[in-house]
Amino acid sequence: MRDIELMMDDYRLTTAEILYHMPDHPTLLQTYVWQDLDLAPRYPILSRFLTFWQCNLDGALHSVRLGQKEVLIPAQLIHADAELTIH
């Protein structure tokens, strides 16, 4: 139920592609994909995750690329050209 409430408060499905340096081989980059509901443009949940990453994980961040999609959208109205009755 929490997710539906967040979506109604304009939270959107946010996907982040995180590139980071591998701890044992700093010249190599690894990809991590993160996904959660978040609120644009401040992205508080992603910011909290990235802060956790920088404080607790060994792989230094290289870059973060974002994408988002509104999950709950208003219904689209389609007008019918004909109405059929079946008994």
OpenMM code with the backbone's topology and positions (N, CA, C; nanometers):
from openmm import Vec3, app, unit

residues = "MET ARG ASP ILE GLU LEU MET MET ASP ASP TYR ARG LEU THR THR ALA GLU ILE LEU TYR HIS MET PRO ASP HIS PRO THR LEU LEU GLN THR TYR VAL TRP GLN ASP LEU ASP LEU ALA PRO ARG TYR PRO ILE LEU SER ARG PHE LEU THR PHE TRP GLN CYS ASN LEU ASP GLY ALA LEU HIS SER VAL ARG LEU GLY GLN LYS GLU VAL LEU ILE PRO ALA GLN LEU ILE HIS ALA ASP ALA GLU LEU THR ILE HIS".split()
positions = [
    Vec3(0.0819, -0.1188, 0.0000),
    Vec3(0.0000, 0.0000, 0.0000),
    Vec3(0.0869, 0.1261, 0.0000),
    Vec3(0.2030, 0.1176, 0.0584),
    Vec3(0.2926, 0.2315, 0.0655),
    Vec3(0.3274, 0.2833, -0.0731),
    Vec3(0.3533, 0.1936, -0.1684),
    Vec3(0.3928, 0.2345, -0.3027),
    Vec3(0.2823, 0.3125, -0.3726),
    Vec3(0.1592, 0.2691, -0.3594),
    Vec3(0.0485, 0.3389, -0.4241),
    Vec3(0.0336, 0.4796, -0.3656),
    Vec3(0.0480, 0.4913, -0.2351),
    Vec3(0.0398, 0.6229, -0.1717),
    Vec3(0.1514, 0.7147, -0.2212),
    Vec3(0.2708, 0.6609, -0.2360),
    Vec3(0.3813, 0.7413, -0.2877),
    Vec3(0.3562, 0.7846, -0.4315),
    Vec3(0.3052, 0.6938, -0.5142),
    Vec3(0.2780, 0.7272, -0.6539),
    Vec3(0.1716, 0.8360, -0.6650),
    Vec3(0.0774, 0.8352, -0.5742),
    Vec3(-0.0256, 0.9383, -0.5764),
    Vec3(0.0305, 1.0730, -0.5301),
    Vec3(0.1419, 1.0709, -0.4582),
    Vec3(0.2089, 1.1937, -0.4163),
    Vec3(0.3169, 1.2357, -0.5148),
    Vec3(0.3072, 1.1892, -0.6400),
    Vec3(0.3956, 1.2269, -0.7516),
    Vec3(0.5340, 1.1632, -0.7458),
    Vec3(0.5495, 1.0551, -0.6682),
    Vec3(0.6737, 0.9796, -0.6760),
    Vec3(0.6717, 0.9011, -0.8069),
    Vec3(0.7874, 0.8872, -0.8680),
    Vec3(0.7975, 0.8163, -0.9961),
    Vec3(0.8995, 0.7039, -0.9857),
    Vec3(0.8809, 0.6051, -1.0713),
    Vec3(0.9767, 0.4956, -1.0766),
    Vec3(1.1072, 0.5516, -1.1316),
    Vec3(1.2105, 0.5470, -1.0512),
    Vec3(1.3395, 0.6051, -1.0875),
    Vec3(1.4417, 0.4933, -1.1004),
    Vec3(1.5144, 0.4947, -1.2101),
    Vec3(1.6196, 0.3971, -1.2342),
    Vec3(1.7514, 0.4720, -1.2473),
    Vec3(1.8513, 0.4264, -1.1747),
    Vec3(1.9837, 0.4881, -1.1810),
    Vec3(2.0847, 0.3837, -1.2253),
    Vec3(2.1594, 0.4175, -1.3285),
    Vec3(2.2721, 0.3340, -1.3708),
    Vec3(2.3965, 0.3947, -1.3067),
    Vec3(2.4556, 0.3212, -1.2147),
    Vec3(2.5692, 0.3713, -1.1373),
    Vec3(2.6959, 0.3032, -1.1884),
    Vec3(2.7902, 0.3830, -1.2326),
    Vec3(2.9214, 0.3309, -1.2707),
    Vec3(3.0171, 0.3592, -1.1557),
    Vec3(3.0911, 0.2579, -1.1159),
    Vec3(3.1856, 0.2751, -1.0056),
    Vec3(3.3147, 0.2010, -1.0362),
    Vec3(3.4216, 0.2469, -0.9721),
    Vec3(3.5523, 0.1845, -0.9884),
    Vec3(3.5592, 0.0598, -0.9009),
    Vec3(3.6034, -0.0507, -0.9578),
    Vec3(3.6171, -0.1736, -0.8805),
    Vec3(3.7274, -0.1549, -0.7751),
    Vec3(3.7013, -0.1951, -0.6507),
    Vec3(3.8003, -0.1722, -0.5442),
    Vec3(3.9366, -0.2375, -0.5700),
    Vec3(3.9372, -0.3589, -0.6238),
    Vec3(4.0643, -0.4294, -0.6467),
    Vec3(4.1341, -0.3858, -0.7746),
    Vec3(4.0584, -0.3313, -0.8694),
    Vec3(4.1125, -0.2864, -0.9979),
    Vec3(4.0538, -0.1497, -1.0302),
    Vec3(4.1089, -0.0419, -0.9750),
    Vec3(4.0493, 0.0907, -0.9869),
    Vec3(4.0384, 0.1443, -1.1297),
    Vec3(4.1124, 0.0857, -1.2232),
    Vec3(4.1025, 0.1333, -1.3617),
    Vec3(3.9825, 0.0729, -1.4344),
    Vec3(3.9194, -0.0289, -1.3752),
    Vec3(3.8025, -0.0916, -1.4360),
    Vec3(3.6742, -0.0369, -1.3749),
    Vec3(3.5719, -0.0208, -1.4593),
    Vec3(3.4422, 0.0261, -1.4132),
    Vec3(3.3426, -0.0890, -1.4089),
    Vec3(3.2562, -0.0864, -1.3115),
    Vec3(3.1494, -0.1853, -1.2967),
    Vec3(3.0168, -0.1097, -1.2956),
    Vec3(2.9106, -0.1759, -1.3405),
    Vec3(2.7783, -0.1134, -1.3434),
    Vec3(2.6899, -0.1741, -1.2358),
    Vec3(2.6129, -0.0865, -1.1701),
    Vec3(2.5118, -0.1279, -1.0740),
    Vec3(2.3829, -0.0553, -1.1108),
    Vec3(2.2725, -0.1274, -1.1189),
    Vec3(2.1445, -0.0657, -1.1522),
    Vec3(2.0584, -0.0616, -1.0265),
    Vec3(2.0142, 0.0589, -0.9910),
    Vec3(1.9319, 0.0830, -0.8717),
    Vec3(1.7943, 0.1292, -0.9192),
    Vec3(1.6877, 0.0820, -0.8535),
    Vec3(1.5527, 0.1212, -0.8932),
    Vec3(1.4638, 0.1304, -0.7701),
    Vec3(1.3886, 0.2417, -0.7612),
    Vec3(1.2962, 0.2622, -0.6512),
    Vec3(1.2051, 0.3786, -0.6874),
    Vec3(1.1019, 0.3996, -0.6079),
    Vec3(1.0170, 0.5167, -0.6257),
    Vec3(1.0866, 0.6353, -0.5609),
    Vec3(1.0936, 0.7476, -0.6337),
    Vec3(1.1621, 0.8643, -0.5822),
    Vec3(1.0949, 0.9905, -0.6344),
    Vec3(1.1243, 1.1016, -0.5721),
    Vec3(1.0589, 1.2286, -0.6014),
    Vec3(1.1563, 1.3222, -0.6714),
    Vec3(1.1260, 1.3543, -0.7975),
    Vec3(1.2100, 1.4465, -0.8742),
    Vec3(1.1759, 1.5890, -0.8336),
    Vec3(1.2626, 1.6838, -0.8425),
    Vec3(1.4006, 1.6787, -0.8934),
    Vec3(1.5062, 1.6566, -0.7851),
    Vec3(1.4649, 1.6458, -0.6591),
    Vec3(1.5640, 1.6347, -0.5509),
    Vec3(1.6126, 1.4917, -0.5291),
    Vec3(1.5319, 1.3917, -0.5608),
    Vec3(1.5659, 1.2500, -0.5465),
    Vec3(1.6200, 1.2179, -0.4070),
    Vec3(1.5394, 1.2351, -0.3024),
    Vec3(1.5886, 1.2119, -0.1658),
    Vec3(1.6280, 1.0671, -0.1370),
    Vec3(1.5579, 0.9714, -0.1932),
    Vec3(1.5885, 0.8304, -0.1652),
    Vec3(1.7181, 0.7900, -0.2348),
    Vec3(1.7363, 0.8311, -0.3592),
    Vec3(1.8605, 0.8024, -0.4311),
    Vec3(1.9774, 0.8738, -0.3646),
    Vec3(1.9577, 0.9968, -0.3226),
    Vec3(2.0656, 1.0708, -0.2549),
    Vec3(2.1093, 0.9999, -0.1275),
    Vec3(2.0126, 0.9491, -0.0518),
    Vec3(2.0446, 0.8753, 0.0710),
    Vec3(2.1230, 0.7478, 0.0379),
    Vec3(2.0831, 0.6785, -0.0702),
    Vec3(2.1533, 0.5570, -0.1106),
    Vec3(2.2964, 0.5885, -0.1531),
    Vec3(2.3153, 0.6959, -0.2314),
    Vec3(2.4495, 0.7319, -0.2774),
    Vec3(2.5388, 0.7769, -0.1606),
    Vec3(2.4793, 0.8436, -0.0620),
    Vec3(2.5549, 0.8813, 0.0576),
    Vec3(2.5996, 0.7563, 0.1330),
    Vec3(2.5082, 0.6592, 0.1472),
    Vec3(2.5441, 0.5315, 0.2094),
    Vec3(2.6582, 0.4654, 0.1327),
    Vec3(2.6486, 0.4657, -0.0009),
    Vec3(2.7508, 0.4036, -0.0861),
    Vec3(2.8873, 0.4667, -0.0573),
    Vec3(2.8922, 0.5998, -0.0594),
    Vec3(3.0203, 0.6688, -0.0420),
    Vec3(3.0794, 0.6468, 0.0971),
    Vec3(2.9941, 0.6336, 0.1975),
    Vec3(3.0430, 0.6172, 0.3352),
    Vec3(3.0809, 0.4736, 0.3698),
    Vec3(3.0145, 0.3748, 0.3083),
    Vec3(3.0301, 0.2366, 0.3543),
    Vec3(3.0873, 0.1383, 0.2529),
    Vec3(3.0903, 0.1719, 0.1257),
    Vec3(3.1384, 0.0773, 0.0252),
    Vec3(3.2730, 0.1228, -0.0298),
    Vec3(3.3516, 0.0272, -0.0779),
    Vec3(3.4872, 0.0577, -0.1241),
    Vec3(3.4932, 0.1122, -0.2660),
    Vec3(3.3997, 0.0790, -0.3507),
    Vec3(3.4045, 0.1222, -0.4903),
    Vec3(3.3706, 0.2697, -0.5053),
    Vec3(3.4680, 0.3490, -0.5511),
    Vec3(3.4446, 0.4933, -0.5700),
    Vec3(3.3494, 0.5161, -0.6868),
    Vec3(3.2553, 0.6068, -0.6679),
    Vec3(3.1582, 0.6365, -0.7738),
    Vec3(3.2253, 0.7082, -0.8901),
    Vec3(3.1860, 0.6698, -1.0102),
    Vec3(3.2353, 0.7362, -1.1317),
    Vec3(3.1269, 0.8273, -1.1881),
    Vec3(3.0065, 0.7722, -1.2094),
    Vec3(2.8969, 0.8527, -1.2644),
    Vec3(2.7633, 0.7852, -1.2333),
    Vec3(2.6579, 0.8663, -1.2405),
    Vec3(2.5218, 0.8173, -1.2188),
    Vec3(2.4354, 0.8736, -1.3298),
    Vec3(2.3618, 0.7852, -1.3963),
    Vec3(2.2701, 0.8271, -1.5030),
    Vec3(2.1290, 0.7890, -1.4614),
    Vec3(2.0364, 0.8859, -1.4724),
    Vec3(1.9003, 0.8670, -1.4234),
    Vec3(1.7997, 0.8526, -1.5360),
    Vec3(1.6950, 0.7781, -1.5059),
    Vec3(1.5768, 0.7692, -1.5906),
    Vec3(1.4570, 0.7580, -1.4986),
    Vec3(1.3439, 0.8105, -1.5417),
    Vec3(1.2246, 0.8005, -1.4568),
    Vec3(1.1012, 0.7830, -1.5431),
    Vec3(0.9998, 0.7241, -1.4824),
    Vec3(0.8742, 0.6976, -1.5514),
    Vec3(0.7614, 0.7132, -1.4521),
    Vec3(0.6613, 0.7910, -1.4915),
    Vec3(0.5430, 0.8052, -1.4088),
    Vec3(0.4640, 0.6757, -1.4169),
    Vec3(0.4345, 0.6150, -1.3037),
    Vec3(0.3689, 0.4850, -1.3019),
    Vec3(0.2179, 0.4997, -1.3089),
    Vec3(0.1628, 0.5844, -1.2243),
    Vec3(0.0190, 0.6099, -1.2275),
    Vec3(-0.0074, 0.7284, -1.3187),
    Vec3(-0.0825, 0.7044, -1.4242),
    Vec3(-0.1153, 0.8123, -1.5168),
    Vec3(-0.2669, 0.8208, -1.5285),
    Vec3(-0.3196, 0.9388, -1.5617),
    Vec3(-0.4643, 0.9504, -1.5770),
    Vec3(-0.5156, 0.8575, -1.6878),
    Vec3(-0.6355, 0.8074, -1.6684),
    Vec3(-0.6949, 0.7192, -1.7694),
    Vec3(-0.7178, 0.7965, -1.8983),
    Vec3(-0.6972, 0.7287, -2.0090),
    Vec3(-0.7212, 0.7912, -2.1384),
    Vec3(-0.8632, 0.7599, -2.1822),
    Vec3(-0.9323, 0.8612, -2.2308),
    Vec3(-1.0689, 0.8467, -2.2745),
    Vec3(-1.0708, 0.8201, -2.4249),
    Vec3(-1.1388, 0.7135, -2.4651),
    Vec3(-1.1500, 0.6804, -2.6067),
    Vec3(-1.2988, 0.6778, -2.6402),
    Vec3(-1.3370, 0.7557, -2.7400),
    Vec3(-1.4769, 0.7609, -2.7810),
    Vec3(-1.5072, 0.6463, -2.8761),
    Vec3(-1.6174, 0.5784, -2.8514),
    Vec3(-1.6571, 0.4663, -2.9368),
    Vec3(-1.7349, 0.5188, -3.0570),
    Vec3(-1.7129, 0.4547, -3.1725),
    Vec3(-1.7854, 0.4917, -3.2941),
    Vec3(-1.9224, 0.4235, -3.2995),
    Vec3(-1.9370, 0.3129, -3.2308),
    Vec3(-2.0630, 0.2395, -3.2367),
    Vec3(-2.0864, 0.1699, -3.1027),
    Vec3(-2.2133, 0.1376, -3.0784),
    Vec3(-2.2494, 0.0638, -2.9581),
    Vec3(-2.3314, -0.0557, -3.0003),
    Vec3(-2.2882, -0.1740, -2.9596),
    Vec3(-2.3571, -0.2981, -2.9961),
    Vec3(-2.4181, -0.3611, -2.8719),
    Vec3(-2.5364, -0.4156, -2.8864),
    Vec3(-2.6020, -0.4868, -2.7769),
    Vec3(-2.6127, -0.6336, -2.8143),
    Vec3(-2.5628, -0.7177, -2.7259),
    Vec3(-2.5691, -0.8619, -2.7495),
    Vec3(-2.6576, -0.9236, -2.6419),
    Vec3(-2.7549, -1.0024, -2.6840),
    Vec3(-2.8480, -1.0630, -2.5879),
    Vec3(-2.7923, -1.1914, -2.5351),
] * unit.nanometer
topology = app.Topology()
chain = topology.addChain("A")
for resn in residues:
    res = topology.addResidue(resn, chain)
    for name in ("N", "CA", "C"):
        topology.addAtom(name, app.Element.getBySymbol(name[0]), res)
